Each structure stands twice: as C-alpha cells, then as structure tokens.
Amino acid sequence: MRPIFKNREYLRPSYTPEELPHRGEQIHQLARILVAPLRGETPSNLFIYGKTGTGKTASVKHVSKELERVADRAPRRVEVVYLNCEVVNTQYRILATLANIFLEKLEKRYSAGYVSSLGFPESVPMTGWPTDEVYRCFFRALDHDPQLAVIVLDEIDRLVLKSGDKVLYNLTRMNSDLMKAKVSIVGISNDLNFMSYLGPRVRSSLSEEELVFPPYNALQLKDILEQRAGMSYIDGVLGNGVISLCAAHAAREHGDARRALDLLRIAGELAERDGVETVTVAHVRRGFEKMEQDKMVEVVRTLPSQSKLVLLSVVLLTERNSHKIVTGDVYSAYHKLCRQVGLDVLTQRRVSDLISELDMLGIINAQIISKGRYGRTKEITLNISPIQARAAVQEEHPFGSVEALSLPRQLTFA
C-alpha cells in the first residue's frame, strides 16, 4: 500500500510556513511597526487581538524571523524573545526566563565564564529568589550591550488573569531606566476584552499600537489548506471535496485555520488507520466527530467539582437506564454521590442551573418537557461518550481518593 503522507508535520500548528496566505496586510503592518530598529529607533509596544487560529502567532514569528535575518544592518543588535504565557504564567517565571535567556546570550557572545566574571549567577532558579532580585539580574544582563529586545508575550491574557499586570508595568517602563538597551513588548491575545483587565497605567503604555486579525472565511481557509496539503500529502490521495469540507467546518468555527489543518491531518490519519489509499469526505466527517468529542473532554476536565458531580450523575444514569433521564433522576443520583464522596449537597434549583450550564457547553442536551398539570422537567441526554465523560471527570480525582471514586459504580437507584 502506498503511503498517504509526505510529511504530516506541515499540518501541525507548530509549523510556521514561509508564506502566509491572506495575511499580507497584517504582516505589512507588523513589519512597519517592528522595522524601527533598522532605523535606530525603538518600536512602539504592540498589542494584537484575534480569535484562535487567525494567524496571529504565525505572522509575528514570520516577521520576527525576517527582522532577525536583516538585523545586521541595524545600529544595534535585535533580539526577539518569544514566551508563551500559558506555560510561563507568573511574574517571577517571566522575569527568570528572560534573565536566563539574556545571560545565555551574553555567555555565547563573549566566552565561557564571562557571565560569572561579571558577578552574574550561572542561571536564575525558577523559584526561591526575591522577585526584585530576579528583575535586577534580567535588567543588568539586558543592558550590558546596545541591543533591542522585542519580547513577544503570547496568550498574554493568561498571564494577567493569573498574576495581575505588575510584570507588564515593569517591562513597559524599563526603557526610561535602560542606558544601552531598549525593550519593545508585543502582546498577543485571543480575548478581545483583554484591555479591560489592565490598570490604566499599563493600558496607556502597552497599547501604543493595536492590530486586529479578522477570522478567515471558507475560501481563504481553502487556499491555506491547499497550500499545506501540497506539502503534506502524496499527490492524488485527497478525494473530491475533502479540502472544501475541512474549510467549511472550520469557517463555522470562527474561521480557525488551526482547526482546519488539524481536521485535514486527522482525516488522513483515519484513512491510514483504515488501510486505504484515498482520504474521503467520510474520513473528514469522522475526524470532525472525533475533534468534537476531544474538545468536549477538555471542557469536562476544567469543570468545577459540583458540575463534574452532576455530569457524573448523568453518566451513571445513562449507563444503567434505558428509559429517558429527567431532572429528578439526576438530582437523586447527585444527592447519593455527594453523600458518598463527602461534598455538600446543593439545592435542586442550583443543580437545575448546573444542568443548564452543561447544556450551554454542549456536553449534554437538556430539553424542557411539559407534563401538563404536573409541571415541566428537563429530559437529558449525553452528547459525549459515557466512558470518555467518566474518565475526564475522574482524571484529577476531584472527589477524594481513587477508592471513593470507584464507589459510584456499585450505586443502585430506586
């Protein structure tokens, strides 16, 4: 059997292509702002908005790579540092990571032992130092040479929601104290309301320039997929309509190119698993269902404990009952689970609210049914596999020990 993929890595979000279709205008604006170092100027701080998969990070990395490539023409060295604030998400970790990056650059630029000879530590630990000391170490390492540091903070909203905006305030105010070096901040966020989380001092200094990335439409997504498909798949293995269907699904998901590329890759992997030589629209449909299930599992993992317990009640009833599940059944099961795992029991009204929230998230379907003079109730069905839901709910053991978690399997409901 002939292979399907040439190189599936070109379909992963981590790959940044040489050309970014339909992002020429945004790349031009980015370049206009970040080209200032080539003229000996400090670029403005820049803030970039846009939904997931609209090319923000890829465009910034593309322009950064070009900037570093031609930086030898600039009056001062240009260093672009990329940090993902989903991973490095506290003030201490941001400053310690930056300090270590610039200490390492100093060591490479001069000679082994040079950093120690200046009185610097070999590296800054990720915990344990006073934050002010970490900041001073980063400041001194940065200001040792004439250079411009472009610090890209991706998912910047995660940092601010977890740790506040003090680190941004410090970074955006550094230039008034630096003697040789300069700093420019590029913040990237999926949250269009991000600026409202910041204090007025940070807001005024961070948003000197703003750039919004609009979602891709279906035709633009089709162009992106065709470009990557040519790099990733053996010629002739993609059946009619595969790329168009992937693009259409992603266009409905707010124009998310990352999701479109994932879907195209997963469809190919399903065809590979089936032992066939052609990827068809049936593989795309199966891939879409798999992605929806995976997305729901991730949502379930992040639910609060009480919501997880309500969902677990629905799962248990689904596994044990063939008849339709209604709100009263769920509350009865939930009440017994609370008693067994030692959680406080919420009121029936509050549990009904949690059922509505699970419905809004798409994890369950709760349809209101009228029972005439007996009032109304919600008829509930799961939109996720019971096995997947149970595994996601119990993954981090939010209700106590593993032994306690296994008890619901023996529950019986009247």
Sequence and secondary structure as in RCSB ss.txt:
>XXXX:A:sequence
MRPIFKNREYLRPSYTPEELPHRGEQIHQLARILVAPLRGETPSNLFIYGKTGTGKTASVKHVSKELERVADRAP
RRVEVVYLNCEVVNTQYRILATLANIFLEKLEKRYSAGYVSSLGFPESVPMTGWPTDEVYRCFFRALDHDPQLAV
IVLDEIDRLVLKSGDKVLYNLTRMNSDLMKAKVSIVGISNDLNFMSYLGPRVRSSLSEEELVFPPYNALQLKDIL
EQRAGMSYIDGVLGNGVISLCAAHAAREHGDARRALDLLRIAGELAERDGVETVTVAHVRRGFEKMEQDKMVEVV
RTLPSQSKLVLLSVVLLTERNSHKIVTGDVYSAYHKLCRQVGLDVLTQRRVSDLISELDMLGIINAQIISKGRYG
RTKEITLNISPIQARAAVQEEHPFGSVEALSLPRQLTFA
>XXXX:A:secstr
   SBS GGGGSTT   S  TT HHHHHHHHHHHTGGGGT     EEEE  TTSSHHHHHHHHHHHHHHTGGGSS
SEEEEEEEETTTS SHHHHHHHHHHHHHHHHHHHS TTHHHHTT  S   SSSS HHHHHHHHHHHHTTSSEEEE
EEEETHHHHHHHH SHHHHHHHTGGGT SS EEEEEEEES TTGGGGS HHHHHHHTTEEEE     HHHHHHHH
HHHHHHHB TT B TTHHHHHHHHHHHTTS HHHHHHHHHHHHHHHHHHT S B HHHHHHHHHHHHHHHHHHHH
HTS HHHHHHHHHHHHHHHH SS EEHHHHHHHHHHHHHHHT     HHHHHHHHHHHHHTTSEEEEEEE GGG 
EEEEEEESS HHHHHHHHHTT TTS HHHHHGGGG    
